[in-house]
Structure formats: structure tokens, C-alpha cells
Amino acid sequence: MTTTTQLKLRFRDSNGRLVGFTINPPVLPVNMADVDALMDLIIATDTFYTYTDGSIVSKHDARLYVEETEPLAEYEE
């Protein structure tokens, strides 16, 4: 079985659209104070622009995705 973990951070841009960043793999266990600080830094530095040509202006959410994959069979060609 293989486990993959991703941390997805979503923001609102100045055009009201949702935009996101994926951290793959995140440092585990995830510390919410660090996540909040990182999201605040992304907003404060205004370094990233969105596909709608807007600035990131507010935090929307942060989610941790964990996926377990178990191979059932492998076939050779």
C-alpha cells in the first residue's frame, strides 16, 4: 500500500476567484500555526498573481489530503 499526502492552500484573489497552491509532500504533522503564517506571508508579499491577473487578497481554506493506493494486480505487456 502506498500513501501520498498533499496540503492544499486556497485563497481568494482580487477578482473574487478561488486560487490554490499544493504542497507535496507537506511536513507532517501539519502545524496550523505554520500554515496560517505561510498563508499570511503569501498574501502580505503579493508575489503571486492569479490566472485572472489579480492579487491574492484573503485566505479561504487549508486542507490535508491523504490518499492510500493498494495495487490489486500488475500486468505485463
C-alpha positions in Angstrom: 0.0 0.0 0.0 1.2 3.5 -0.9 0.2 6.6 1.0 0.5 10.1 -0.6 -0.2 13.3 1.3 -0.8 16.8 0.0 -1.5 20.1 1.7 -3.7 22.4 -0.4 -4.0 26.1 0.4 -6.8 28.1 -1.2 -7.1 31.8 -1.4 -9.4 34.5 -2.9 -7.9 36.8 -5.4 -8.8 40.5 -6.0 -11.3 39.3 -8.7 -13.2 37.1 -6.3 -11.9 33.9 -7.7 -10.5 30.9 -5.8 -6.9 30.1 -6.4 -4.8 27.4 -4.8 -1.3 26.1 -4.1 -0.4 22.5 -3.4 2.5 21.5 -1.1 3.5 18.0 -2.0 4.6 16.4 0.4 4.0 18.6 3.4 5.9 18.4 6.6 4.0 16.1 8.9 2.4 16.5 11.4 0.9 19.7 9.9 1.2 22.6 12.4 -1.8 25.0 11.8 0.2 28.0 13.2 2.8 27.4 10.5 0.1 27.1 7.8 -1.6 30.3 9.0 1.8 32.1 8.9 2.6 30.8 5.4 -0.8 31.9 4.1 -0.4 35.3 5.7 3.1 35.6 4.1 1.8 34.7 0.7 -0.9 37.5 1.0 1.5 40.1 2.5 4.3 39.7 -0.1 1.9 40.0 -3.1 4.4 37.9 -5.0 1.9 35.6 -6.8 -0.6 36.7 -9.4 -3.5 34.6 -10.5 -4.7 33.4 -13.8 -7.3 36.1 -13.7 -4.5 38.7 -13.4 -5.4 39.5 -9.8 -3.6 39.6 -6.5 -4.2 37.1 -3.7 -6.1 39.1 -1.0 -7.6 36.6 1.5 -7.4 33.1 2.9 -10.2 30.7 2.0 -9.1 27.3 3.5 -6.4 24.8 4.0 -6.9 21.0 3.5 -4.8 18.0 4.1 -5.4 15.2 1.5 -4.3 11.7 2.3 -4.6 9.0 -0.4 -4.0 5.3 0.1 -3.3 3.2 -3.0 -3.2 -0.5 -3.0 -2.3 -2.3 -6.2 -4.6 -5.2 -7.0 -2.7 -6.7 -9.9 0.1 -5.9 -12.3 0.0 -7.0 -16.0 3.0 -7.1 -18.3 2.7 -6.0 -21.9 
